[in-house]
């Protein structure tokens, strides 16, 4: 298995250039406090971006619906 390269998205990078690997039993190692902080900060950023995207989508659907209703009301009164 050592001849098969690990995909880039699975290779963690650390500032000192060392890639963390499993411990002697083959189990994944625990994150350091700095890695955990960075992970949580990145996750919060992604969550905020998703929330803003959902809010923007909801506002867009609301505005389009309101505009179409106003057009239909105006067309009904004109006829």
Buried (B, 14 or more C-beta within 10 A) or exposed (E): EEEEEEEEEEEEEEEEEEEBEEEEEEEEEEBEEEEEEEEEEEEEEEEEEEEEEEEEEEEEEEEEEEEEEEEEEEEEEEE
